[in-house]
Amino acid sequence: MTLIREWQAFTTSPFSPRQKSLAEQASFYIAVPIGVLLHELLHAIPIQLMGGRVVEFAYRVFWGYVVPDRTFAPGQEWFISLAGTLGNLIFGLVLWLILRKAKAASLRYFALRAFRFQVFFSLVYYPLFTLVLPIGDWRTIYDFQATPWLSGITAVFHIIMLAGYYWADRTGRFEMVAFTNLTDEAAFTQLRQQAKANPQDALLQIRYIDALRRGGAVNQANRQLKQLIQQRPNLAEAHLQKALLQSSGKRQIPPSAAQSVEEALRLGLTDAANTAVCHQILAQYHLDRNNLTQTLHHIEEALAIAAQQPQLSGIFKAQLLYLQAQTQRRLKQYAAAETAIQEAINTAQASGNNKLLQLFQNELATIQHHASKAA
């Protein structure tokens, strides 16, 4: 229903994070039920073609089953079981082939993600599901006693397709970059063309990698970054990007990201603003582990740099103050913590960033609660 209500916005440029989220949901809630139906139909049709009859056809949107009226020869049982999986793979491939040149980027992304999910369901999830339960198509497909040659050939193709799926997924073939507005989309298109035309310009490649990461194409960014680090292993900015990618989607800064940041600082960054970002990452890393003295050290370093760098946004400074307030609260320095978070709140209000404003106000309430208990 959400997709129907937002259809015009869903198919209008640019391809936005909201469109990306809706397309991702549609690839599951729309494409999967269709795939399940085709899966069961592709079991039923061979049964009929081989002279059997379907005595029960169950379709429950996200799962189903087919019951034939007889037992077939081993090779026929193998094909009937495999046909459902082939149906899923063909459905995903055909959907992608039909929509891959659609005018709306959201439809192209929907088809791409639906194809990915059908492959994952068919070649990864369902075989693993069959492993832990006494039923399932893959128990028949891989019944080496009954069909040694057919099962063996299937295993070879299964491994090849899994390798192809893993390669495509890890290199970002199932990703697309999202934009908040048409200006950002045009700027990214120009940046991509420049990066392609000037592969020797390392800092231009860094900007392109950063744009991929910010647009949600993390695996594409990783692929480009690996190539760049192979060519320029001592480029500090590349190691900062590596840290940002290693932290992407993580609840806490992982040790690998902290190591990459430290390597970037060791090699020396050309832009002081990037140095401030490094200290922010290390501050969060140490706060996550309650290393409060080290946290404050990196916050102070970042704030000192930020004071001299007008290109750093007020929001960046507000986020540093938020980290500072959290650290001071844990150190029971409640007055200092309240001063820091109030300054962060004022900045968030001035910028109109309601999401951060709510986060900062919650921290203020927490500080005041702890301060009142300590009084």
Secondary structure, DSSP 4 states (H G I P E B T S, - for coil): -HHHHTHHHHTSSS--HHHHHHHHHHHHHTHHHHHHHHHHHHHHHHHHHTT--EEEEEE-SS-EEEEESSPPPHHHHHHHHHHHHHHHHHHHHHHHHHHTT-SSHHHHHHHHHHHHHHHHIIIIIHHHHHHHSS--HHHHHT-TTT-HHHHHHHHHHHHHHHHHHHHHHHTTTT-----SSHHHHHHHHHHHHHHHH-TT-HHHHHHHHHHHHHTT-HHHHHHHHHHHHHH-TT-HHHHHHHHHHHHTT-SS--HHHHHHHHHHHHH--S-HHHHHHHHHHHHHHHHHTT-HHHHHHHHHHHHHHHHT-TTS-HHHHHHHHHHHHHHHHHTT-HHHHHHHHHHHHHHHHHHT-HHHHHHHHHHHHHHHHHHHHH-
